[in-house]
């Protein structure tokens, strides 16, 4: 019968370090997953806003249509940047950030109004701003920039009064 080998302090420390590293890796993975989910929500908002602005541009008239098209383009650029950041964070290749095209059938719901787009932009700005405050580095800058852009679009060009004709 052999005697049990005594446990050395070194083996206990090595085991504890291994467990700590394993726990940190697991926590990092779940934190990264939560952050990726939050970025995906921002990507969804960017797609929604871009589509809304494009849809609202048609019936908006000569004054507001170009402004709404700029908003649509800006939000599409935000979607592209968010898609690239998600790909970087997950290690995947950036897929096309274009959402499926929305087609309207006759008798469908009316296109969104300029006020609908403004409300959506304010919601997106608030969401991105809150997320930026809890982020760091490039991601915080990206989200802060998106929040500022949405706020500016909602309060400057879309709030202008159309000149009397």
Secondary structure by P-SEA (a helix, b strand, c coil): ccccccccaaaaaaaaaaaaaaaaaaaaaaaaaaaaaaaaaaaaaaaaaaaaaaaaccccccccaaaaaaaaaaaaaaaaaaaaaaaaaaccccccccccbbbbcccccccccaaaaaaaaaaaaaaaaaaaaacccaaaaaaaaaaaaaaaaaccccccccccc
